[in-house]
Amino acid sequence: MGRVVIDSEKCKGCLLCVEVCPRNVLKKSETYNSKGIYPVYAENKNNCIGCALCAKRCPDMAITEVYR
């Protein structure tokens, strides 16, 4: 089981990481951050395999860590 850490303040809500995740771990939040943006969060944490595709795809480096 992997784990992903997302900095919600860096996330601009582009959802590129959501599209690339092979296990549907990530989802757009229903609450916004201090910038008024709905960031991504790890909803299905137990599905994460630590592939880091999300971190590689994030243009703002909002995904700060991925563990295997």
N, CA, C and O atoms as a Tripos MOL2 file, in Angstrom:
@<TRIPOS>MOLECULE
protein
  272   271    68     0     0
PROTEIN
NO_CHARGES

@<TRIPOS>ATOM
      1 N           0.8450   -1.1830    0.0000 N.3       1 MET1
      2 CA          0.0000    0.0000    0.0000 C.3       1 MET1
      3 C           0.8900    1.2450    0.0000 C.2       1 MET1
      4 O           1.8520    1.3200    0.7640 O.2       1 MET1
      5 N           0.5770    2.2020   -0.8380 N.am      2 GLY2
      6 CA          1.3150    3.4490   -0.9140 C.3       2 GLY2
      7 C           0.6130    4.5540   -0.1600 C.2       2 GLY2
      8 O          -0.4090    4.3500    0.4940 O.2       2 GLY2
      9 N           1.1950    5.7270   -0.2730 N.am      3 ARG3
     10 CA          0.6000    6.8960    0.3770 C.3       3 ARG3
     11 C           1.0280    8.1380   -0.3810 C.2       3 ARG3
     12 O           2.1720    8.2460   -0.8210 O.2       3 ARG3
     13 N           0.1080    9.0690   -0.5290 N.am      4 VAL4
     14 CA          0.3770   10.3170   -1.2320 C.3       4 VAL4
     15 C           0.0830   11.4870   -0.2900 C.2       4 VAL4
     16 O          -0.9050   11.4760    0.4450 O.2       4 VAL4
     17 N           0.9630   12.5010   -0.3270 N.am      5 VAL5
     18 CA          0.8040   13.6930    0.5070 C.3       5 VAL5
     19 C           0.6350   14.8900   -0.4230 C.2       5 VAL5
     20 O           1.4730   15.1370   -1.2900 O.2       5 VAL5
     21 N          -0.4550   15.6290   -0.2340 N.am      6 ILE6
     22 CA         -0.7820   16.7610   -1.0980 C.3       6 ILE6
     23 C          -0.8080   18.0450   -0.2800 C.2       6 ILE6
     24 O          -1.4380   18.1030    0.7750 O.2       6 ILE6
     25 N          -0.1260   19.0650   -0.7680 N.am      7 ASP7
     26 CA         -0.1620   20.3860   -0.1440 C.3       7 ASP7
     27 C          -1.3520   21.1310   -0.7510 C.2       7 ASP7
     28 O          -1.2720   21.6360   -1.8710 O.2       7 ASP7
     29 N          -2.4410   21.1940   -0.0130 N.am      8 SER8
     30 CA         -3.6790   21.7750   -0.5440 C.3       8 SER8
     31 C          -3.5510   23.2550   -0.8760 C.2       8 SER8
     32 O          -4.3270   23.7750   -1.6780 O.2       8 SER8
     33 N          -2.5850   23.9390   -0.2750 N.am      9 GLU9
     34 CA         -2.3850   25.3560   -0.5730 C.3       9 GLU9
     35 C          -1.6600   25.5700   -1.9050 C.2       9 GLU9
     36 O          -1.8140   26.6200   -2.5290 O.2       9 GLU9
     37 N          -0.8830   24.6000   -2.3360 N.am     10 LYS10
     38 CA         -0.2010   24.6870   -3.6310 C.3      10 LYS10
     39 C          -1.0920   24.2200   -4.7820 C.2      10 LYS10
     40 O          -0.8830   24.6170   -5.9290 O.2      10 LYS10
     41 N          -2.0730   23.3880   -4.4840 N.am     11 CYS11
     42 CA         -2.9330   22.7950   -5.5060 C.3      11 CYS11
     43 C          -3.8360   23.8560   -6.1330 C.2      11 CYS11
     44 O          -4.4880   24.6280   -5.4290 O.2      11 CYS11
     45 N          -3.8660   23.8810   -7.4710 N.am     12 LYS12
     46 CA         -4.7270   24.8460   -8.1640 C.3      12 LYS12
     47 C          -5.9930   24.1840   -8.7200 C.2      12 LYS12
     48 O          -6.7690   24.8200   -9.4330 O.2      12 LYS12
     49 N          -6.1960   22.9090   -8.3890 N.am     13 GLY13
     50 CA         -7.4200   22.2220   -8.7780 C.3      13 GLY13
     51 C          -7.5260   21.8850  -10.2470 C.2      13 GLY13
     52 O          -8.6340   21.8100  -10.7770 O.2      13 GLY13
     53 N          -6.4080   21.6780  -10.9240 N.am     14 CYS14
     54 CA         -6.4330   21.3900  -12.3630 C.3      14 CYS14
     55 C          -6.9050   19.9630  -12.6650 C.2      14 CYS14
     56 O          -7.3320   19.6720  -13.7830 O.2      14 CYS14
     57 N          -6.8290   19.0870  -11.6800 N.am     15 LEU15
     58 CA         -7.2800   17.6960  -11.7550 C.3      15 LEU15
     59 C          -6.4420   16.8090  -12.6870 C.2      15 LEU15
     60 O          -6.8670   15.7030  -13.0230 O.2      15 LEU15
     61 N          -5.2780   17.2690  -13.1000 N.am     16 LEU16
     62 CA         -4.4140   16.4440  -13.9410 C.3      16 LEU16
     63 C          -3.9780   15.1800  -13.2060 C.2      16 LEU16
     64 O          -3.8710   14.1130  -13.8110 O.2      16 LEU16
     65 N          -3.7310   15.2960  -11.9230 N.am     17 CYS17
     66 CA         -3.3290   14.1380  -11.1200 C.3      17 CYS17
     67 C          -4.4690   13.1300  -10.9960 C.2      17 CYS17
     68 O          -4.2390   11.9200  -10.9840 O.2      17 CYS17
     69 N          -5.6880   13.6300  -10.9040 N.am     18 VAL18
     70 CA         -6.8600   12.7550  -10.8060 C.3      18 VAL18
     71 C          -6.9950   11.9250  -12.0800 C.2      18 VAL18
     72 O          -7.2890   10.7310  -12.0230 O.2      18 VAL18
     73 N          -6.7830   12.5570  -13.2120 N.am     19 GLU19
     74 CA         -6.9160   11.8810  -14.5070 C.3      19 GLU19
     75 C          -5.8740   10.7890  -14.7100 C.2      19 GLU19
     76 O          -6.1590    9.7770  -15.3510 O.2      19 GLU19
     77 N          -4.6760   10.9770  -14.1760 N.am     20 VAL20
     78 CA         -3.5890   10.0430  -14.4230 C.3      20 VAL20
     79 C          -3.5250    8.9020  -13.3900 C.2      20 VAL20
     80 O          -2.8590    7.8970  -13.6370 O.2      20 VAL20
     81 N          -4.1860    9.0360  -12.2710 N.am     21 CYS21
     82 CA         -4.1250    8.0210  -11.2110 C.3      21 CYS21
     83 C          -4.7930    6.7280  -11.6670 C.2      21 CYS21
     84 O          -5.9840    6.7250  -11.9760 O.2      21 CYS21
     85 N          -4.0290    5.6170  -11.7140 N.am     22 PRO22
     86 CA         -4.5910    4.3560  -12.1880 C.3      22 PRO22
     87 C          -5.5230    3.6640  -11.1930 C.2      22 PRO22
     88 O          -6.2410    2.7340  -11.5620 O.2      22 PRO22
     89 N          -5.5180    4.1060   -9.9460 N.am     23 ARG23
     90 CA         -6.3150    3.4520   -8.9080 C.3      23 ARG23
     91 C          -7.4250    4.3260   -8.3420 C.2      23 ARG23
     92 O          -8.0440    3.9660   -7.3410 O.2      23 ARG23
     93 N          -7.6870    5.4720   -8.9710 N.am     24 ASN24
     94 CA         -8.7560    6.3790   -8.5320 C.3      24 ASN24
     95 C          -8.6430    6.7760   -7.0590 C.2      24 ASN24
     96 O          -9.6260    6.7670   -6.3190 O.2      24 ASN24
     97 N          -7.4360    7.1170   -6.6610 N.am     25 VAL25
     98 CA         -7.1730    7.5030   -5.2790 C.3      25 VAL25
     99 C          -7.5730    8.9510   -5.0200 C.2      25 VAL25
    100 O          -8.0720    9.2790   -3.9440 O.2      25 VAL25
    101 N          -7.3560    9.8060   -5.9950 N.am     26 LEU26
    102 CA         -7.5190   11.2450   -5.8040 C.3      26 LEU26
    103 C          -8.8800   11.7540   -6.2400 C.2      26 LEU26
    104 O          -9.4980   11.2310   -7.1670 O.2      26 LEU26
    105 N          -9.3330   12.7980   -5.5380 N.am     27 LYS27
    106 CA        -10.6420   13.3860   -5.8240 C.3      27 LYS27
    107 C         -10.5940   14.8820   -5.5110 C.2      27 LYS27
    108 O          -9.8230   15.3260   -4.6600 O.2      27 LYS27
    109 N         -11.4110   15.6330   -6.1970 N.am     28 LYS28
    110 CA        -11.5290   17.0720   -5.9320 C.3      28 LYS28
    111 C         -12.2810   17.2790   -4.6220 C.2      28 LYS28
    112 O         -13.3240   16.6690   -4.3900 O.2      28 LYS28
    113 N         -11.7480   18.1330   -3.7810 N.am     29 SER29
    114 CA        -12.3470   18.4080   -2.4800 C.3      29 SER29
    115 C         -13.6440   19.2040   -2.6210 C.2      29 SER29
    116 O         -13.8430   19.9150   -3.6070 O.2      29 SER29
    117 N         -14.5060   19.0800   -1.6450 N.am     30 GLU30
    118 CA        -15.7410   19.8630   -1.6100 C.3      30 GLU30
    119 C         -15.5670   21.1260   -0.7790 C.2      30 GLU30
    120 O         -16.4760   21.9520   -0.7000 O.2      30 GLU30
    121 N         -14.4000   21.2750   -0.1600 N.am     31 THR31
    122 CA        -14.0870   22.4920    0.5890 C.3      31 THR31
    123 C         -12.8900   23.1610   -0.0710 C.2      31 THR31
    124 O         -12.0000   22.4900   -0.5930 O.2      31 THR31
    125 N         -12.8780   24.4620   -0.0420 N.am     32 TYR32
    126 CA        -11.8150   25.1830   -0.7250 C.3      32 TYR32
    127 C         -10.6940   25.5770    0.2260 C.2      32 TYR32
    128 O         -10.8650   25.6030    1.4450 O.2      32 TYR32
    129 N          -9.5390   25.8820   -0.3660 N.am     33 ASN33
    130 CA         -8.3750   26.3030    0.4240 C.3      33 ASN33
    131 C          -8.4140   27.8180    0.6310 C.2      33 ASN33
    132 O          -9.4130   28.4600    0.3040 O.2      33 ASN33
    133 N          -7.3530   28.3840    1.1620 N.am     34 SER34
    134 CA         -7.3300   29.8200    1.4700 C.3      34 SER34
    135 C          -7.3610   30.6950    0.2180 C.2      34 SER34
    136 O          -7.6400   31.8910    0.3090 O.2      34 SER34
    137 N          -7.0800   30.1170   -0.9410 N.am     35 LYS35
    138 CA         -7.1130   30.8570   -2.2050 C.3      35 LYS35
    139 C          -8.4650   30.7500   -2.9120 C.2      35 LYS35
    140 O          -8.6580   31.3180   -3.9860 O.2      35 LYS35
    141 N          -9.3860   30.0260   -2.3070 N.am     36 GLY36
    142 CA        -10.7060   29.8500   -2.9100 C.3      36 GLY36
    143 C         -10.7450   28.7710   -3.9760 C.2      36 GLY36
    144 O         -11.6480   28.7530   -4.8120 O.2      36 GLY36
    145 N          -9.7730   27.8740   -3.9520 N.am     37 ILE37
    146 CA         -9.6760   26.7910   -4.9320 C.3      37 ILE37
    147 C         -10.0410   25.4830   -4.2570 C.2      37 ILE37
    148 O          -9.6980   25.2560   -3.0970 O.2      37 ILE37
    149 N         -10.7370   24.6260   -4.9840 N.am     38 TYR38
    150 CA        -11.0730   23.3000   -4.4820 C.3      38 TYR38
    151 C          -9.9170   22.3560   -4.8190 C.2      38 TYR38
    152 O          -9.8060   21.9020   -5.9580 O.2      38 TYR38
    153 N          -9.0530   22.0560   -3.8400 N.am     39 PRO39
    154 CA         -7.8790   21.2380   -4.1140 C.3      39 PRO39
    155 C          -8.2200   19.7440   -4.1970 C.2      39 PRO39
    156 O          -9.3370   19.3190   -3.9000 O.2      39 PRO39
    157 N          -7.2440   18.9910   -4.5990 N.am     40 VAL40
    158 CA         -7.3650   17.5390   -4.6720 C.3      40 VAL40
    159 C          -6.9540   16.9450   -3.3270 C.2      40 VAL40
    160 O          -6.0960   17.4890   -2.6320 O.2      40 VAL40
    161 N          -7.5740   15.8290   -2.9750 N.am     41 TYR41
    162 CA         -7.1720   15.1090   -1.7640 C.3      41 TYR41
    163 C          -7.2270   13.6160   -2.0420 C.2      41 TYR41
    164 O          -7.8250   13.1870   -3.0280 O.2      41 TYR41
    165 N          -6.6120   12.8310   -1.1860 N.am     42 ALA42
    166 CA         -6.6050   11.3720   -1.3350 C.3      42 ALA42
    167 C          -7.8330   10.7960   -0.6560 C.2      42 ALA42
    168 O          -7.8740   10.6610    0.5670 O.2      42 ALA42
    169 N          -8.8390   10.4560   -1.4610 N.am     43 GLU43
    170 CA        -10.0800    9.9010   -0.9110 C.3      43 GLU43
    171 C          -9.9440    8.4030   -0.6410 C.2      43 GLU43
    172 O         -10.2980    7.9370    0.4420 O.2      43 GLU43
    173 N          -9.4450    7.6630   -1.5940 N.am     44 ASN44
    174 CA         -9.3210    6.2110   -1.4740 C.3      44 ASN44
    175 C          -7.8770    5.8480   -1.1430 C.2      44 ASN44
    176 O          -7.1860    5.2190   -1.9440 O.2      44 ASN44
    177 N          -7.4370    6.2470    0.0290 N.am     45 LYS45
    178 CA         -6.0410    6.0980    0.4250 C.3      45 LYS45
    179 C          -5.5410    4.6620    0.3360 C.2      45 LYS45
    180 O          -4.3850    4.4300   -0.0200 O.2      45 LYS45
    181 N          -6.3780    3.7210    0.6470 N.am     46 ASN46
    182 CA         -5.9570    2.3210    0.6450 C.3      46 ASN46
    183 C          -5.7090    1.7690   -0.7560 C.2      46 ASN46
    184 O          -5.1120    0.7020   -0.9000 O.2      46 ASN46
    185 N          -6.1540    2.4730   -1.7800 N.am     47 ASN47
    186 CA         -5.9350    2.0290   -3.1580 C.3      47 ASN47
    187 C          -4.5940    2.4790   -3.7200 C.2      47 ASN47
    188 O          -4.1790    2.0030   -4.7760 O.2      47 ASN47
    189 N          -3.9150    3.3820   -3.0380 N.am     48 CYS48
    190 CA         -2.6560    3.9380   -3.5330 C.3      48 CYS48
    191 C          -1.5860    2.8490   -3.5980 C.2      48 CYS48
    192 O          -1.3930    2.0920   -2.6460 O.2      48 CYS48
    193 N          -0.8900    2.7840   -4.7470 N.am     49 ILE49
    194 CA          0.1920    1.8150   -4.9180 C.3      49 ILE49
    195 C           1.5660    2.4900   -4.9270 C.2      49 ILE49
    196 O           2.5850    1.8190   -5.0940 O.2      49 ILE49
    197 N           1.5950    3.8010   -4.7500 N.am     50 GLY50
    198 CA          2.8530    4.5340   -4.6920 C.3      50 GLY50
    199 C           3.5580    4.6610   -6.0290 C.2      50 GLY50
    200 O           4.7860    4.7300   -6.0680 O.2      50 GLY50
    201 N           2.8200    4.6940   -7.1140 N.am     51 CYS51
    202 CA          3.4170    4.7520   -8.4540 C.3      51 CYS51
    203 C           3.9930    6.1280   -8.7870 C.2      51 CYS51
    204 O           4.8560    6.2350   -9.6590 O.2      51 CYS51
    205 N           3.5390    7.1680   -8.1190 N.am     52 ALA52
    206 CA          4.0010    8.5480   -8.2690 C.3      52 ALA52
    207 C           3.6370    9.1790   -9.6120 C.2      52 ALA52
    208 O           4.1930   10.2210   -9.9610 O.2      52 ALA52
    209 N           2.7340    8.5890  -10.3630 N.am     53 LEU53
    210 CA          2.2820    9.2110  -11.6130 C.3      53 LEU53
    211 C           1.6310   10.5610  -11.3430 C.2      53 LEU53
    212 O           1.7780   11.4960  -12.1310 O.2      53 LEU53
    213 N           0.9180   10.6620  -10.2360 N.am     54 CYS54
    214 CA          0.2600   11.9170   -9.8750 C.3      54 CYS54
    215 C           1.2800   13.0210   -9.6380 C.2      54 CYS54
    216 O           1.1040   14.1450  -10.1080 O.2      54 CYS54
    217 N           2.3470   12.7010   -8.9110 N.am     55 ALA55
    218 CA          3.3810   13.6980   -8.6070 C.3      55 ALA55
    219 C           4.1150   14.1370   -9.8660 C.2      55 ALA55
    220 O           4.4660   15.3080  -10.0090 O.2      55 ALA55
    221 N           4.3440   13.2070  -10.7680 N.am     56 LYS56
    222 CA          5.0280   13.5390  -12.0210 C.3      56 LYS56
    223 C           4.1730   14.4260  -12.9110 C.2      56 LYS56
    224 O           4.7020   15.2370  -13.6710 O.2      56 LYS56
    225 N           2.8620   14.2800  -12.8240 N.am     57 ARG57
    226 CA          1.9320   15.0260  -13.6790 C.3      57 ARG57
    227 C           1.5720   16.3980  -13.1190 C.2      57 ARG57
    228 O           1.1550   17.2750  -13.8760 O.2      57 ARG57
    229 N           1.7210   16.6010  -11.8220 N.am     58 CYS58
    230 CA          1.3320   17.8590  -11.1790 C.3      58 CYS58
    231 C           2.2400   19.0070  -11.6180 C.2      58 CYS58
    232 O           3.4410   18.9720  -11.3500 O.2      58 CYS58
    233 N           1.6840   20.0340  -12.2950 N.am     59 PRO59
    234 CA          2.5110   21.1460  -12.7710 C.3      59 PRO59
    235 C           2.9680   22.1010  -11.6620 C.2      59 PRO59
    236 O           3.8800   22.9010  -11.8700 O.2      59 PRO59
    237 N           2.3460   22.0210  -10.5000 N.am     60 ASP60
    238 CA          2.6600   22.9490   -9.4150 C.3      60 ASP60
    239 C           3.3820   22.2930   -8.2420 C.2      60 ASP60
    240 O           3.5930   22.9240   -7.2060 O.2      60 ASP60
    241 N           3.7530   21.0480   -8.4050 N.am     61 MET61
    242 CA          4.4450   20.2840   -7.3530 C.3      61 MET61
    243 C           3.6820   20.3230   -6.0240 C.2      61 MET61
    244 O           4.2770   20.4420   -4.9520 O.2      61 MET61
    245 N           2.3570   20.2220   -6.1210 N.am     62 ALA62
    246 CA          1.5130   20.2210   -4.9390 C.3      62 ALA62
    247 C           1.5240   18.8510   -4.2590 C.2      62 ALA62
    248 O           1.1940   18.7380   -3.0780 O.2      62 ALA62
    249 N           1.8990   17.8260   -4.9960 N.am     63 ILE63
    250 CA          2.0290   16.4930   -4.4100 C.3      63 ILE63
    251 C           3.4560   16.3940   -3.9080 C.2      63 ILE63
    252 O           4.3940   16.1700   -4.6730 O.2      63 ILE63
    253 N           3.5940   16.5630   -2.6200 N.am     64 THR64
    254 CA          4.9200   16.7320   -2.0260 C.3      64 THR64
    255 C           5.6430   15.4230   -1.7680 C.2      64 THR64
    256 O           6.8730   15.3890   -1.7930 O.2      64 THR64
    257 N           4.9080   14.3430   -1.5190 N.am     65 GLU65
    258 CA          5.5400   13.0560   -1.2300 C.3      65 GLU65
    259 C           4.6520   11.9180   -1.6940 C.2      65 GLU65
    260 O           3.4250   12.0000   -1.6350 O.2      65 GLU65
    261 N           5.2940   10.8560   -2.1580 N.am     66 VAL66
    262 CA          4.6090    9.6120   -2.4870 C.3      66 VAL66
    263 C           5.4360    8.4840   -1.9020 C.2      66 VAL66
    264 O           6.6370    8.3920   -2.1550 O.2      66 VAL66
    265 N           4.8010    7.6310   -1.1230 N.am     67 TYR67
    266 CA          5.4850    6.5190   -0.4680 C.3      67 TYR67
    267 C           4.9860    5.1990   -1.0380 C.2      67 TYR67
    268 O           3.8390    5.0830   -1.4700 O.2      67 TYR67
    269 N           5.8540    4.2270   -1.0300 N.am     68 ARG68
    270 CA          5.4860    2.8560   -1.4140 C.3      68 ARG68
    271 C           5.3600    2.0010   -0.2020 C.2      68 ARG68
    272 O           5.0580    0.8130   -0.3130 O.2      68 ARG68
@<TRIPOS>BOND
     1     1     2 1
     2     2     3 1
     3     3     4 2
     4     3     5 am
     5     5     6 1
     6     6     7 1
     7     7     8 2
     8     7     9 am
     9     9    10 1
    10    10    11 1
    11    11    12 2
    12    11    13 am
    13    13    14 1
    14    14    15 1
    15    15    16 2
    16    15    17 am
    17    17    18 1
    18    18    19 1
    19    19    20 2
    20    19    21 am
    21    21    22 1
    22    22    23 1
    23    23    24 2
    24    23    25 am
    25    25    26 1
    26    26    27 1
    27    27    28 2
    28    27    29 am
    29    29    30 1
    30    30    31 1
    31    31    32 2
    32    31    33 am
    33    33    34 1
    34    34    35 1
    35    35    36 2
    36    35    37 am
    37    37    38 1
    38    38    39 1
    39    39    40 2
    40    39    41 am
    41    41    42 1
    42    42    43 1
    43    43    44 2
    44    43    45 am
    45    45    46 1
    46    46    47 1
    47    47    48 2
    48    47    49 am
    49    49    50 1
    50    50    51 1
    51    51    52 2
    52    51    53 am
    53    53    54 1
    54    54    55 1
    55    55    56 2
    56    55    57 am
    57    57    58 1
    58    58    59 1
    59    59    60 2
    60    59    61 am
    61    61    62 1
    62    62    63 1
    63    63    64 2
    64    63    65 am
    65    65    66 1
    66    66    67 1
    67    67    68 2
    68    67    69 am
    69    69    70 1
    70    70    71 1
    71    71    72 2
    72    71    73 am
    73    73    74 1
    74    74    75 1
    75    75    76 2
    76    75    77 am
    77    77    78 1
    78    78    79 1
    79    79    80 2
    80    79    81 am
    81    81    82 1
    82    82    83 1
    83    83    84 2
    84    83    85 am
    85    85    86 1
    86    86    87 1
    87    87    88 2
    88    87    89 am
    89    89    90 1
    90    90    91 1
    91    91    92 2
    92    91    93 am
    93    93    94 1
    94    94    95 1
    95    95    96 2
    96    95    97 am
    97    97    98 1
    98    98    99 1
    99    99   100 2
   100    99   101 am
   101   101   102 1
   102   102   103 1
   103   103   104 2
   104   103   105 am
   105   105   106 1
   106   106   107 1
   107   107   108 2
   108   107   109 am
   109   109   110 1
   110   110   111 1
   111   111   112 2
   112   111   113 am
   113   113   114 1
   114   114   115 1
   115   115   116 2
   116   115   117 am
   117   117   118 1
   118   118   119 1
   119   119   120 2
   120   119   121 am
   121   121   122 1
   122   122   123 1
   123   123   124 2
   124   123   125 am
   125   125   126 1
   126   126   127 1
   127   127   128 2
   128   127   129 am
   129   129   130 1
   130   130   131 1
   131   131   132 2
   132   131   133 am
   133   133   134 1
   134   134   135 1
   135   135   136 2
   136   135   137 am
   137   137   138 1
   138   138   139 1
   139   139   140 2
   140   139   141 am
   141   141   142 1
   142   142   143 1
   143   143   144 2
   144   143   145 am
   145   145   146 1
   146   146   147 1
   147   147   148 2
   148   147   149 am
   149   149   150 1
   150   150   151 1
   151   151   152 2
   152   151   153 am
   153   153   154 1
   154   154   155 1
   155   155   156 2
   156   155   157 am
   157   157   158 1
   158   158   159 1
   159   159   160 2
   160   159   161 am
   161   161   162 1
   162   162   163 1
   163   163   164 2
   164   163   165 am
   165   165   166 1
   166   166   167 1
   167   167   168 2
   168   167   169 am
   169   169   170 1
   170   170   171 1
   171   171   172 2
   172   171   173 am
   173   173   174 1
   174   174   175 1
   175   175   176 2
   176   175   177 am
   177   177   178 1
   178   178   179 1
   179   179   180 2
   180   179   181 am
   181   181   182 1
   182   182   183 1
   183   183   184 2
   184   183   185 am
   185   185   186 1
   186   186   187 1
   187   187   188 2
   188   187   189 am
   189   189   190 1
   190   190   191 1
   191   191   192 2
   192   191   193 am
   193   193   194 1
   194   194   195 1
   195   195   196 2
   196   195   197 am
   197   197   198 1
   198   198   199 1
   199   199   200 2
   200   199   201 am
   201   201   202 1
   202   202   203 1
   203   203   204 2
   204   203   205 am
   205   205   206 1
   206   206   207 1
   207   207   208 2
   208   207   209 am
   209   209   210 1
   210   210   211 1
   211   211   212 2
   212   211   213 am
   213   213   214 1
   214   214   215 1
   215   215   216 2
   216   215   217 am
   217   217   218 1
   218   218   219 1
   219   219   220 2
   220   219   221 am
   221   221   222 1
   222   222   223 1
   223   223   224 2
   224   223   225 am
   225   225   226 1
   226   226   227 1
   227   227   228 2
   228   227   229 am
   229   229   230 1
   230   230   231 1
   231   231   232 2
   232   231   233 am
   233   233   234 1
   234   234   235 1
   235   235   236 2
   236   235   237 am
   237   237   238 1
   238   238   239 1
   239   239   240 2
   240   239   241 am
   241   241   242 1
   242   242   243 1
   243   243   244 2
   244   243   245 am
   245   245   246 1
   246   246   247 1
   247   247   248 2
   248   247   249 am
   249   249   250 1
   250   250   251 1
   251   251   252 2
   252   251   253 am
   253   253   254 1
   254   254   255 1
   255   255   256 2
   256   255   257 am
   257   257   258 1
   258   258   259 1
   259   259   260 2
   260   259   261 am
   261   261   262 1
   262   262   263 1
   263   263   264 2
   264   263   265 am
   265   265   266 1
   266   266   267 1
   267   267   268 2
   268   267   269 am
   269   269   270 1
   270   270   271 1
   271   271   272 2
@<TRIPOS>SUBSTRUCTURE
     1 MET1         2 RESIDUE 1 A MET
     2 GLY2         6 RESIDUE 1 A GLY
     3 ARG3        10 RESIDUE 1 A ARG
     4 VAL4        14 RESIDUE 1 A VAL
     5 VAL5        18 RESIDUE 1 A VAL
     6 ILE6        22 RESIDUE 1 A ILE
     7 ASP7        26 RESIDUE 1 A ASP
     8 SER8        30 RESIDUE 1 A SER
     9 GLU9        34 RESIDUE 1 A GLU
    10 LYS10       38 RESIDUE 1 A LYS
    11 CYS11       42 RESIDUE 1 A CYS
    12 LYS12       46 RESIDUE 1 A LYS
    13 GLY13       50 RESIDUE 1 A GLY
    14 CYS14       54 RESIDUE 1 A CYS
    15 LEU15       58 RESIDUE 1 A LEU
    16 LEU16       62 RESIDUE 1 A LEU
    17 CYS17       66 RESIDUE 1 A CYS
    18 VAL18       70 RESIDUE 1 A VAL
    19 GLU19       74 RESIDUE 1 A GLU
    20 VAL20       78 RESIDUE 1 A VAL
    21 CYS21       82 RESIDUE 1 A CYS
    22 PRO22       86 RESIDUE 1 A PRO
    23 ARG23       90 RESIDUE 1 A ARG
    24 ASN24       94 RESIDUE 1 A ASN
    25 VAL25       98 RESIDUE 1 A VAL
    26 LEU26      102 RESIDUE 1 A LEU
    27 LYS27      106 RESIDUE 1 A LYS
    28 LYS28      110 RESIDUE 1 A LYS
    29 SER29      114 RESIDUE 1 A SER
    30 GLU30      118 RESIDUE 1 A GLU
    31 THR31      122 RESIDUE 1 A THR
    32 TYR32      126 RESIDUE 1 A TYR
    33 ASN33      130 RESIDUE 1 A ASN
    34 SER34      134 RESIDUE 1 A SER
    35 LYS35      138 RESIDUE 1 A LYS
    36 GLY36      142 RESIDUE 1 A GLY
    37 ILE37      146 RESIDUE 1 A ILE
    38 TYR38      150 RESIDUE 1 A TYR
    39 PRO39      154 RESIDUE 1 A PRO
    40 VAL40      158 RESIDUE 1 A VAL
    41 TYR41      162 RESIDUE 1 A TYR
    42 ALA42      166 RESIDUE 1 A ALA
    43 GLU43      170 RESIDUE 1 A GLU
    44 ASN44      174 RESIDUE 1 A ASN
    45 LYS45      178 RESIDUE 1 A LYS
    46 ASN46      182 RESIDUE 1 A ASN
    47 ASN47      186 RESIDUE 1 A ASN
    48 CYS48      190 RESIDUE 1 A CYS
    49 ILE49      194 RESIDUE 1 A ILE
    50 GLY50      198 RESIDUE 1 A GLY
    51 CYS51      202 RESIDUE 1 A CYS
    52 ALA52      206 RESIDUE 1 A ALA
    53 LEU53      210 RESIDUE 1 A LEU
    54 CYS54      214 RESIDUE 1 A CYS
    55 ALA55      218 RESIDUE 1 A ALA
    56 LYS56      222 RESIDUE 1 A LYS
    57 ARG57      226 RESIDUE 1 A ARG
    58 CYS58      230 RESIDUE 1 A CYS
    59 PRO59      234 RESIDUE 1 A PRO
    60 ASP60      238 RESIDUE 1 A ASP
    61 MET61      242 RESIDUE 1 A MET
    62 ALA62      246 RESIDUE 1 A ALA
    63 ILE63      250 RESIDUE 1 A ILE
    64 THR64      254 RESIDUE 1 A THR
    65 GLU65      258 RESIDUE 1 A GLU
    66 VAL66      262 RESIDUE 1 A VAL
    67 TYR67      266 RESIDUE 1 A TYR
    68 ARG68      270 RESIDUE 1 A ARG
